[in-house]
Amino acid sequence: MDSATSERPTGHPLAVPALARTIDNALKIVIVGGFGVGKTTMVRSVSEIRPLNTEETMSMSRAGEGVDVLPDLEGLRRKNSTTVAFDFGRISLDERSVLYLFGAPGQERFWFLWERLFAGTLGAVVLVDTRRLPDAWYALDRLEHHGTPFIVACNDFGGPFHAVDQIRTALALAPDVPLVECDARDRSSSKYVLITLVQYLYELASKRAAEKEAEGAAS
């Protein structure tokens, strides 16, 4: 898939209309996680426009040692490209609201870009590969540091089965943080992940509003 950012041409079977002038709610979320967990794939599968991808071919030669070749590529032998900035996609929620998706780069040497991606972010999806759960720790740490609400989605790579409770314990997730399974290649599955995040954010906002109202009534 190329990196063009323009809308699909009129008449294309997947063509979508340009954003309406009535749009007044632009919501931003980020998809984070370790290297090779499917962030680019999720943005591609769910975006209604041709997504912007900043992928480059990884060097598997000796010249690339210590740069692109990671110490643990278990289950990633077929992966030959990596995101070097971010992925970007868009979903129209209704006539007035649009959701912007940003996929963060997974390689450690690009993590400095995460700080800017988090700016103005409503919430996040932490995408994980259950074969490599420790790869999610950095993403969880940074989101908690920024106070950004998030959910966790386990991408299906056909690995060994892990019970939800085992994954929650391994990642030290709070009981109220949603944990779902998904297939990032499937549009409906990716949409379910995003719907889960939006519902969670709505619940948090409603809870805060109720607490603020109770505080006001008590004062």
C-alpha positions in Angstrom: 0.0 0.0 0.0 1.4 3.4 -0.9 1.6 6.5 1.2 -0.8 8.8 -0.6 -3.0 10.8 1.7 -5.6 12.0 -0.8 -9.2 10.8 -0.8 -10.0 7.9 -3.1 -11.2 9.3 -6.5 -15.0 9.7 -7.2 -16.4 6.5 -8.6 -13.9 4.3 -6.8 -15.7 1.4 -5.0 -14.2 2.6 -1.7 -14.7 6.3 -2.3 -15.8 8.4 0.6 -17.1 12.0 0.7 -14.9 14.9 1.8 -15.4 16.1 5.3 -18.6 18.2 5.6 -18.4 21.8 6.6 -20.6 20.9 9.6 -17.7 19.0 11.3 -17.1 20.6 14.7 -15.8 17.7 16.8 -12.4 16.3 15.9 -11.4 13.5 18.2 -7.9 12.2 18.3 -6.8 8.7 19.5 -3.4 6.9 19.3 -2.7 3.3 18.8 0.5 2.3 20.6 2.4 -0.9 21.5 5.6 -2.8 20.8 7.3 -3.5 17.5 5.3 -5.6 15.1 2.0 -5.8 17.1 -0.2 -4.7 14.2 -0.6 -0.9 14.7 -0.2 -0.1 11.0 -2.4 -2.9 10.1 -5.2 -1.7 12.4 -5.1 1.8 11.0 -5.2 0.5 7.4 -8.1 -1.9 8.1 -10.4 0.7 9.7 -9.6 4.0 8.0 -12.2 5.3 5.6 -9.5 7.2 3.7 -6.3 5.9 2.2 -4.1 6.1 5.3 -0.8 7.9 5.5 1.9 5.3 6.3 5.6 6.2 7.0 7.0 2.8 6.6 10.6 2.1 5.5 12.3 -1.2 4.6 14.3 -2.6 7.5 17.9 -3.5 6.9 18.7 -7.1 7.6 22.3 -6.8 6.6 25.3 -6.4 8.9 25.2 -2.7 8.2 21.8 -2.6 9.9 22.9 -4.4 13.0 21.9 -2.5 16.1 19.7 -0.2 14.1 16.8 -2.1 12.6 17.4 -5.7 13.7 15.9 -6.2 17.1 17.2 -8.8 19.5 14.0 -10.7 19.6 12.2 -11.2 16.3 10.2 -14.3 17.4 7.1 -14.6 15.2 8.2 -11.6 13.1 10.5 -13.3 10.5 8.3 -12.1 7.6 8.3 -8.4 8.8 10.5 -6.4 6.5 9.3 -2.8 7.1 8.9 -0.5 10.1 7.0 2.7 10.9 9.5 5.6 11.3 7.1 8.4 12.2 3.4 7.6 12.5 0.4 6.1 10.7 -2.7 8.3 10.1 -6.3 7.4 9.3 -9.8 8.8 9.7 -13.3 7.7 10.6 -16.4 9.8 10.4 -18.6 9.1 13.4 -21.5 11.3 12.3 -22.2 14.5 10.5 -20.5 16.6 13.1 -17.8 14.3 14.6 -14.7 12.7 13.1 -12.1 10.4 14.7 -8.5 10.8 13.8 -6.3 7.7 14.3 -2.5 7.9 14.9 -0.4 4.7 14.9 2.8 5.3 16.9 6.1 3.8 15.8 7.1 0.6 17.7 10.9 0.6 17.5 12.6 2.0 20.6 14.7 4.5 18.6 11.5 6.3 17.5 9.8 6.4 20.9 10.8 10.1 21.3 8.0 10.9 18.8 5.3 9.5 21.2 5.4 12.6 23.4 4.1 14.7 20.5 1.6 12.1 19.4 0.1 12.1 22.9 -0.6 15.9 22.7 -4.4 16.5 22.5 -5.1 12.8 22.6 -8.5 11.8 23.9 -7.5 8.2 24.6 -5.4 5.3 23.4 -5.4 1.7 22.3 -2.5 -0.4 23.6 -2.2 -3.2 21.0 -0.3 -6.3 22.3 1.0 -9.6 21.0 0.4 -12.2 23.7 3.6 -13.9 22.7 5.5 -10.8 23.7 3.6 -9.2 26.5 6.6 -7.3 28.1 6.8 -5.2 24.9 3.6 -3.4 26.1 5.1 -2.2 29.3 6.7 1.0 27.9 3.4 2.1 26.3 1.5 1.5 29.5 4.0 3.4 31.5 4.0 6.4 29.2 0.2 6.6 29.0 -0.1 6.4 32.8 2.5 9.1 33.1 0.5 11.4 30.8 -2.8 10.4 32.5 -4.2 9.3 29.1 -7.1 6.8 29.4 -6.5 3.6 27.4 -7.8 0.1 26.7 -5.8 -3.0 25.8 -6.4 -5.0 22.7 -4.8 -8.4 22.2 -4.1 -8.9 18.5 -4.6 -12.5 17.3 -1.3 -14.0 16.0 -2.4 -17.6 16.5 0.0 -17.9 19.5 -0.6 -19.9 22.7 -3.9 -19.2 24.5 -3.8 -16.9 27.6 -6.7 -16.4 29.8 -7.9 -12.8 30.2 -7.0 -12.9 33.9 -3.5 -14.0 33.1 -3.0 -11.2 30.6 -4.5 -8.6 33.0 -2.1 -9.8 35.8 0.9 -9.9 33.5 0.3 -6.3 32.5 -0.7 -5.1 35.9 -3.9 -3.6 34.6 -6.5 -2.0 36.8 -9.8 -4.0 37.0 -11.7 -1.2 35.2 -9.4 -1.0 32.2 -11.2 -2.8 29.2 -9.2 -5.8 27.8 -10.5 -7.2 24.5 -9.3 -9.6 21.8 -9.1 -8.6 18.1 -7.8 -9.3 14.7 -6.2 -6.1 13.4 -6.6 -7.2 9.8 -10.4 -7.3 10.1 -12.2 -4.0 9.7 -15.2 -5.0 12.0 -12.8 -6.3 14.7 -10.8 -3.1 14.6 -14.0 -1.0 14.7 -15.1 -3.0 17.8 -11.8 -2.0 19.5 -12.4 1.7 18.8 -16.0 1.5 19.9 -14.9 -0.1 23.1 -12.4 2.8 23.7 -15.0 5.5 22.9 -17.5 3.8 25.3 -14.9 3.7 28.0 -14.0 7.3 27.5 -17.7 8.2 27.7 -18.1 6.3 31.0 -15.1 8.1 32.5 -16.4 11.5 31.4 -19.8 10.7 32.9 -18.2 9.5 36.1 -16.2 12.7 36.4 -19.2 14.9 35.7 -21.2 13.0 38.4 -18.4 13.4 40.9 -18.1 17.1 40.1 -21.8 17.6 40.5 -21.7 15.8 43.9 -18.8 18.0 45.1 -20.7 21.1 44.1 -23.8 20.0 45.9 -21.8 19.2 49.0 -20.1 22.6 49.1 
